[in-house]
Amino acid sequence: MPNKHGLWSLLLLTEKTAKVSWSQEEDATLTAGRENGLTWEQISEQLSGRTVIACKRRFDNRQRQTGPWSEKEAALLQESFKRHMDSWKDFWKKVAQDVGNGRTWQMCEKKMDDLKKG
């Protein structure tokens, strides 16, 4: 059997697999695994057919907020913007962390531009 850098690994990494929708049970297992401190490898083992990368991507995508911004989120964004405007290093990352709720730094920057425009 080849080592992790051998032919089998290459085949596994390059093999195209069919996209299969995630079930509610898989999502529940994924969420419970993270809440219980399991590693991505441990979660992947519980979800046959799901790779570590697929599990992480699914979790990250489910955490990301994609709907409209609430008034509370917009207020938190503006408040955080004022608090961090002098610390440009990692500025938007700090803002996104304050806003929370799955908003990325890119989303916060775009929304702040929209809010400034009126």
KOLFI-8617 format. One record per residue: x, y, z of N, C-alpha, C, O in turn; residue in one letter; residue number from 1. Coordinates in steps of 0.001 Angstrom, whole numbers, plus 500000, padded with zeros to 6 digits. Each point is the difference from the previous one (the first is absolute). Layout:
<rs>
<<X Y Z> <X Y Z> <X Y Z> <X Y Z> a NUM>
...
</rs>
This chain:
<rs>
<<500858 498810 500000> <499142 501190 500000> <500895 501241 500000> <500879 500110 500855> m 1>
<<498926 500821 498221> <500837 501195 499923> <499811 500888 501222> <498960 499980 500659> p 2>
<<502089 500807 499624> <499878 500938 501119> <499115 501167 499603> <499463 500031 498893> n 3>
<<500380 500947 502026> <499061 501095 499745> <500387 500860 498802> <499182 500768 499492> k 4>
<<502056 499104 500060> <500431 500771 498838> <500011 499141 498734> <500485 500437 498956> h 5>
<<498987 498359 501136> <500053 499067 498889> <498866 500154 499013> <499241 500969 500029> g 6>
<<500668 498054 499106> <499030 500001 498911> <498563 500060 500496> <499185 500720 499423> l 7>
<<500485 498543 501629> <498622 499988 500492> <499552 501386 500429> <498876 500408 499707> w 8>
<<501987 500316 500980> <499639 501356 500423> <499768 500893 498801> <499062 500797 499988> s 9>
<<501780 499077 499009> <499838 500800 498793> <498662 499697 499332> <499295 500914 499571> l 10>
<<500362 497819 500344> <498722 499623 499400> <498821 500530 500808> <499021 500483 499431> l 11>
<<501072 499429 501872> <498915 500483 500852> <499835 501507 499893> <498878 500505 500033> l 12>
<<502223 500212 499840> <499938 501456 499927> <499475 500490 498661> <499385 501064 499926> l 13>
<<500854 498168 499013> <499612 500470 498675> <498684 499397 499514> <499436 500455 499005> t 14>
<<500079 498531 501689> <498765 499343 499574> <498815 500949 500153> <499815 500619 501047> e 15>
<<499390 499483 497894> <498792 500834 500066> <498874 499154 500566> <499789 498858 499593> k 16>
<<499498 501724 501349> <498879 499286 500589> <498731 500780 499730> <500024 501221 499842> t 17>
<<498873 498061 500108> <498709 500645 499759> <499623 500839 501213> <500264 499624 501142> a 18>
<<499113 501522 498586> <499525 500845 501087> <498742 499385 500580> <499042 499719 499281> k 19>
<<500970 500079 502006> <498847 499439 500687> <499555 501012 501040> <500803 500473 500805> v 20>
<<497916 499856 499173> <499471 500966 500963> <500180 499482 501421> <499978 498795 500250> s 21>
<<500203 502149 500675> <500128 499655 501410> <498612 499779 500583> <499077 500773 499740> w 22>
<<500782 498176 501042> <498719 499724 500659> <499931 500773 501319> <501014 500484 500504> s 23>
<<497790 499623 500040> <499832 500653 501304> <500752 499230 501076> <500549 500596 500927> q 24>
<<499476 498091 498953> <500715 499175 500974> <501505 500273 499941> <500662 500084 501035> e 25>
<<499871 500053 497752> <501429 500306 499863> <500312 501374 500583> <501002 500172 500695> e 26>
<<498138 500806 499021> <500211 501336 500563> <499960 499961 501525> <500789 500671 500665> d 27>
<<498289 498539 499886> <499895 499882 501458> <501260 499349 500577> <500500 500431 501039> a 28>
<<500011 498539 498294> <501230 499335 500439> <501173 500965 499939> <500827 500038 500910> t 29>
<<499244 500732 498031> <501059 500992 499827> <499962 501035 501123> <501024 500285 500620> l 30>
<<497802 500273 499638> <499844 501018 501040> <500315 499421 501377> <500724 500614 500784> t 31>
<<498739 498216 499506> <500242 499367 501302> <501483 499695 500186> <500547 500181 501087> a 32>
<<500090 499359 497858> <501427 499704 500081> <500819 501219 500372> <500878 499923 500860> g 33>
<<498842 501199 498502> <500738 501229 500308> <499688 500488 501412> <500897 500440 500719> r 34>
<<497826 499481 499680> <499616 500427 501350> <500662 499140 501070> <500257 500471 501108> e 35>
<<500020 498269 498563> <500637 499086 500948> <501519 499973 499874> <500661 499169 500622> n 36>
<<499893 501736 498576> <501449 500140 499903> <500703 498950 499168> <501211 499820 500130> g 37>
<<498054 499482 499014> <500639 499000 499145> <500822 500677 498910> <499701 501120 499584> l 38>
<<501327 498191 499965> <500811 500508 498894> <499258 499735 498696> <499049 499219 499960> t 39>
<<501400 501443 498973> <499387 499774 498690> <500170 498545 499582> <499112 499425 499371> w 40>
<<502028 499975 500977> <500240 498600 499660> <498987 499096 500697> <499460 499080 499385> e 41>
<<500282 501181 501901> <499041 499186 500744> <498588 500156 499434> <499254 499027 499895> q 42>
<<500393 502187 499747> <498671 500246 499426> <499881 499296 498653> <498982 499370 499712> i 43>
<<502051 500737 499471> <499997 499364 498681> <499820 498487 500114> <499320 499390 499175> s 44>
<<501283 500010 501839> <499860 498558 500210> <498555 499620 500314> <499559 498902 499661> e 45>
<<499704 501998 500984> <498592 499737 500331> <499088 500183 498783> <498874 499502 499977> q 46>
<<501620 501211 499024> <499203 500298 498806> <500617 499283 498804> <500780 500590 499252> l 47>
<<498876 498158 500570> <500622 499230 498925> <499753 500676 498658> <498885 500423 499692> s 48>
<<502163 499667 499529> <499896 500633 498690> <500278 501490 500017> <500016 500630 498943> g 49>
<<500204 499952 502231> <500298 501434 500107> <501454 500176 500430> <500435 499435 501003> r 50>
<<500296 501341 498236> <501404 500242 500321> <500122 501060 501084> <499038 500700 500315> t 51>
<<502147 499405 500245> <500283 501037 500995> <499735 501375 499393> <499383 500856 500634> v 52>
<<501083 499348 498145> <499822 501295 499332> <498523 500288 499772> <499547 501124 500213> i 53>
<<499698 497868 499356> <498565 500192 499767> <499285 500372 501296> <499122 500863 500001> a 54>
<<501250 498491 501096> <499376 500300 501298> <500297 501428 500429> <499101 500722 500431> c 55>
<<502152 499685 499451> <500371 501363 500407> <499286 501038 499140> <499472 500983 500520> k 56>
<<500509 498803 498177> <499322 500946 499102> <498509 500097 500302> <499435 501093 500026> r 57>
<<499933 497757 500201> <498567 500002 500304> <499735 500777 501290> <499067 500801 500070> r 58>
<<501750 498960 500940> <499825 500690 501280> <500186 501504 499824> <499183 500791 500471> f 59>
<<501889 499598 498855> <500276 501428 499784> <498883 500667 499203> <499571 501104 500337> d 60>
<<499962 498241 498620> <498938 500578 499167> <498691 500128 500760> <499248 500951 499784> n 61>
<<500475 498109 501096> <498764 500086 500791> <500079 501104 501049> <498973 500544 500405> r 62>
<<502242 499792 500038> <500171 501050 501003> <499898 501393 499388> <499686 500972 500687> q 63>
<<500581 499108 498020> <500032 501294 499318> <498585 500531 499814> <499131 499316 499462> r 64>
<<500658 501893 500984> <498699 500662 499879> <499880 500570 498592> <500889 500723 499549> q 65>
<<498036 498965 499758> <499849 500490 498632> <498757 500852 499798> <499837 500610 498943> t 66>
<<499300 499441 502031> <498766 500769 499855> <500233 501488 500185> <501138 500444 500150> g 67>
<<497784 500325 499839> <500126 501443 500191> <500531 500331 501396> <499836 499231 500948> p 68>
<<500799 501925 499147> <500533 500460 501283> <498855 500515 500865> <499119 500711 499517> w 69>
<<500901 498927 501761> <499010 500533 500935> <500457 501393 500436> <501161 500367 499822> s 70>
<<497919 500393 500746> <500361 501325 500523> <501038 499862 501106> <500911 500821 500105> e 71>
<<498955 498142 500720> <500958 499772 501085> <501400 499745 499440> <500979 500552 500504> k 72>
<<499123 498610 498448> <501302 499724 499389> <500608 501274 499416> <501193 500253 500167> e 73>
<<497989 500547 499150> <500494 501246 499403> <500502 500940 501087> <501027 500655 499824> a 74>
<<498256 499419 501307> <500427 500857 501110> <501305 499486 500601> <500894 500790 500302> a 75>
<<499225 497885 499874> <501244 499417 500509> <501158 500281 499054> <501114 500286 500439> l 76>
<<498623 499633 498279> <501026 500275 498996> <500489 501435 500104> <501206 500244 500026> l 77>
<<497868 500710 500034> <500382 501410 500086> <500753 500294 501294> <500985 500739 499996> q 78>
<<498552 498685 501104> <500657 500202 501295> <501423 499446 499977> <500937 500652 500463> e 79>
<<499214 498150 499000> <501316 499384 499916> <500911 500766 499051> <501194 500144 500261> s 80>
<<498251 500341 498652> <500762 500792 499037> <500625 501210 500692> <501188 500275 499829> f 81>
<<498014 500440 500945> <500505 501180 500720> <501072 499607 501010> <501008 500695 500136> k 82>
<<498782 498192 500576> <500936 499574 501042> <501353 499580 499413> <501033 500201 500638> r 83>
<<498973 499228 498177> <501236 499447 499434> <500589 500814 498855> <500979 499565 499393> h 84>
<<498468 501584 500293> <500437 500690 498787> <501452 500472 500031> <500570 500275 498944> m 85>
<<500038 499827 502224> <501394 500432 500064> <500997 498837 499940> <501198 500223 499829> d 86>
<<498334 498586 500305> <500903 498838 499978> <499828 499248 498682> <499291 498996 499944> s 87>
<<501353 501488 499002> <499767 499458 498661> <500494 498578 499814> <499481 499268 499157> w 88>
<<501526 500329 501629> <500471 498620 499872> <498903 499063 500511> <499566 500101 501148> k 89>
<<500012 499020 498014> <498920 499054 500314> <498697 500698 500353> <499166 499438 500710> d 90>
<<500653 501780 498799> <498825 500816 500307> <498692 499259 499736> <499184 499837 500907> f 91>
<<500616 499714 497856> <498721 499389 499646> <499799 498658 500677> <498862 499598 500242> w 92>
<<502229 499696 500070> <499866 498739 500732> <499459 500258 501403> <499169 499241 500499> k 93>
<<501300 501829 500135> <499500 500370 501330> <498533 500404 499925> <499197 499628 500856> k 94>
<<500466 501132 498117> <498609 500431 499822> <499102 498776 499830> <498961 499892 500651> v 95>
<<501444 499185 498471> <499194 498797 499751> <499856 499163 501267> <498944 499418 500249> a 96>
<<502114 500525 500546> <499941 499249 501255> <498984 500630 500953> <499251 499287 500668> q 97>
<<500721 502046 499398> <499032 500693 500857> <498569 499780 499527> <499101 499784 500813> d 98>
<<500689 500271 497884> <498653 499826 499452> <499547 498555 500200> <498846 499745 500346> v 99>
<<502074 499309 499433> <499679 498590 500197> <498938 499514 499038> <499889 500495 498878> g 100>
<<499340 498547 501558> <498855 499488 499250> <500374 499501 498606> <499172 500032 499090> n 101>
<<502072 499505 500733> <500405 499433 498719> <500338 501007 498920> <500143 499632 498834> g 102>
<<499986 501635 501535> <500348 501029 499000> <501519 500027 499808> <500753 500103 500968> r 103>
<<499688 499802 497770> <501426 500050 499697> <500470 501448 499964> <499188 500925 499984> t 104>
<<502138 499263 500003> <500520 501372 499959> <499619 500662 498685> <499760 501207 499957> w 105>
<<500181 498002 498961> <499627 500566 498708> <498551 500491 500012> <499690 501060 499455> q 106>
<<499431 498160 501171> <498591 500397 500093> <499855 501287 500811> <499223 500886 499644> m 107>
<<501537 499205 501453> <499933 501194 500851> <500489 501233 499247> <499390 501067 500083> c 108>
<<501703 498786 499187> <500532 501139 499248> <498989 500477 498954> <499773 501201 499855> e 109>
<<499625 497862 499422> <499014 500370 498978> <498779 500658 500627> <499512 501012 499496> k 110>
<<499995 498422 501596> <498819 500564 500649> <500305 501391 500542> <499150 500886 499921> k 111>
<<502043 499323 500627> <500365 501322 500515> <500024 501014 498862> <499558 501136 500173> m 112>
<<500951 498463 498671> <499972 500887 498831> <498562 500343 499624> <499686 501153 499704> d 113>
<<499441 497835 500310> <498583 500228 499690> <499359 500945 501014> <499226 500880 499623> d 114>
<<501092 498942 501671> <499422 500853 501044> <500479 501448 499864> <499242 500939 500245> l 115>
<<502025 499231 499362> <500537 501361 499833> <499342 500713 498822> <499841 501221 500015> k 116>
<<499776 498004 498958> <499361 500597 498821> <498562 500405 500291> <499415 500808 499279> k 117>
<<500030 498635 501763> <498646 500389 500402> <499068 498959 499701> <498807 500145 500267> g 118>
</rs>
